[in-house]
Amino acid sequence: MLKKLPVCHLYFLCLCLLPFSILQAQDNPKPGDVKKDTVVKAAPIVPAATTTTPSPGDKSAGLGVAVTPSSLRYNVKPGSLVSKTVKVTNDSKTIFKFHVAFHDYHQDEKGKPIADTTGHYKYGLSRWVNVSPSFFELKPGETKILTVTVEVPNTDEGTMAAYTIMEIDQVTERGALDPTKTNSQAISMGVIPTIGFGVYLYQNPPNVKNNLVEISKYSFTAATDKVKTSSLDLELINKGDGIGFCSMYIELTNVQTGVQKKLPVRQFTILPGFTRVFTFPLPADLPKGKYSSVGVMDFGNKEHVEAAELEFTY
């Protein structure tokens, strides 16, 4: 049974668990999660803030290329503009050329980004973003700073949240076509992206509400022959008009023994109007028994905490 808890009952719990949440890994949707068949591009996206080797077997390549940060958050007032920077570093011994473009998207219940193909997505930020440079060469050991500017119009559309993915794709020029080959062997021309990085861009104008994320379902799923691990499952919905940046944690209490157990913290983004589902696997060494669990969602402000309680037998 899903039971909502008032904020006042959670004050002490939040103080105890907040240091724990800082130590956990993030669960934000990563650019590497974009599926090849849903993104309007030819290159596979590599998560930003990581390195990639330019070509297999190239021992002279060195460490690779890194892009940081993996996301940019804006709070631009309508009628204004704000610029932020992204750093691209080449730690290899190879020269690279990159092209920068933007693609709007929405997300499924697991947080996977799915490319918008209509070109008229109401939350699309690409129409208000410019980057300089948009095409650049990166020599060995060189770092390039990209300036990413969001300029929001002073219109009704400018008062809405918006988001997009900035894709930084390597390009290589094809060599001249061999006239001795058949048409089927010589069919491609131009430039071809080979590796890519993605950086998430989020815009929350000051007027939006980004803390209206609610826990709509909280349930226990027992292990079966098909599902080997028991879990606690939460469904969340963003009823606000802003992008929610949240942390979630669960604390278990064995009703018989009073022993408590904390599950790893999840940090995530949920877009306005969307629903996300999270599964928290129970530890394999968790003793059998009856448990009381409290799921807490934190927006970074003690006045805006969402929580639910669930009792289950493991």
Buried (B, 14 or more C-beta within 10 A) or exposed (E): EBEEBEEEEBEEBBEEBBEEBEEBEEBBBBBBBBEEEBBEBEBBBBBBBBBBBBEEEEEEBBEBBBBBBBBBBBBBBBEBEBEBEBEBBBBBBBEBBBBBBBBBBBBBEEBBBBBBEEEEBEBBBBBBBEBEEEEBEBEBEBEBEBEBBBBBEEEEBBBBBBBBBBBBBBBEEEEEEEEEEEEEEBEEEEBBBBBBBBBBBBBBBEEBBBBBBBBBEBEBBEEEEEEEEBBBBBBBBBEBBBBBBBBBBBBBBBEEEEEEBBBBBBBBBBBBBBBBBBEBBBEEEBEEEEBBBBBBBBBEEEEBBBBBBBEBEB
